[in-house]
Amino acid sequence: MTNSVAPLMAEETRVNIAYVLDQVLILLSDGRWHTEEEISKMIHLSLQETGAILTFLLRFAFIQKDEEGNRAKISPLTEEYWHRL
């Protein structure tokens, strides 16, 4: 792989990750609890990929998980911001 191709691939990867993050937040924007399996099926990702995305969103407080850690939903602050868009 030449150096001229690497930046293009990196940009494409960033765009794909941003798209997936958007899709998860759109799904969770209904304010209801969703299981990882449900999210995985709806956005066509593996459970491992979905888990990584949810971990990222949880780390930065975009989402919250239930007490058992089995379900996720959009956080109140993110929901408030989301409706302003």
Contacts in CASP RR format, 6 or more apart in sequence:
PFRMAT RR
TARGET T0000
AUTHOR 0000-0000-0000
METHOD contacts of the structure
MODEL  1
MTNSVAPLMAEETRVNIAYVLDQVLILLSDGRWHTEEEISKMIHLSLQET
GAILTFLLRFAFIQKDEEGNRAKISPLTEEYWHRL
20 43 0 8 1.000
20 45 0 8 1.000
20 49 0 8 1.000
20 53 0 8 1.000
21 53 0 8 1.000
21 56 0 8 1.000
21 57 0 8 1.000
23 43 0 8 1.000
24 39 0 8 1.000
24 43 0 8 1.000
24 50 0 8 1.000
24 53 0 8 1.000
24 54 0 8 1.000
24 57 0 8 1.000
25 57 0 8 1.000
25 62 0 8 1.000
25 63 0 8 1.000
25 74 0 8 1.000
25 78 0 8 1.000
25 82 0 8 1.000
27 34 0 8 1.000
27 39 0 8 1.000
27 42 0 8 1.000
27 43 0 8 1.000
28 34 0 8 1.000
28 39 0 8 1.000
28 63 0 8 1.000
28 72 0 8 1.000
28 73 0 8 1.000
28 74 0 8 1.000
29 74 0 8 1.000
29 79 0 8 1.000
29 82 0 8 1.000
31 73 0 8 1.000
31 74 0 8 1.000
31 79 0 8 1.000
32 73 0 8 1.000
33 66 0 8 1.000
33 71 0 8 1.000
33 72 0 8 1.000
33 73 0 8 1.000
34 71 0 8 1.000
34 72 0 8 1.000
34 73 0 8 1.000
35 70 0 8 1.000
35 71 0 8 1.000
36 47 0 8 1.000
36 50 0 8 1.000
36 51 0 8 1.000
36 54 0 8 1.000
36 70 0 8 1.000
36 71 0 8 1.000
36 72 0 8 1.000
37 47 0 8 1.000
39 45 0 8 1.000
39 50 0 8 1.000
39 54 0 8 1.000
39 72 0 8 1.000
40 46 0 8 1.000
40 47 0 8 1.000
40 49 0 8 1.000
40 50 0 8 1.000
43 50 0 8 1.000
45 53 0 8 1.000
54 63 0 8 1.000
54 65 0 8 1.000
54 72 0 8 1.000
57 63 0 8 1.000
57 72 0 8 1.000
58 64 0 8 1.000
58 65 0 8 1.000
58 72 0 8 1.000
61 75 0 8 1.000
61 77 0 8 1.000
61 78 0 8 1.000
62 74 0 8 1.000
62 75 0 8 1.000
62 78 0 8 1.000
63 72 0 8 1.000
63 73 0 8 1.000
63 74 0 8 1.000
63 75 0 8 1.000
63 78 0 8 1.000
64 72 0 8 1.000
64 73 0 8 1.000
64 74 0 8 1.000
64 75 0 8 1.000
65 71 0 8 1.000
65 72 0 8 1.000
66 72 0 8 1.000
74 82 0 8 1.000
END
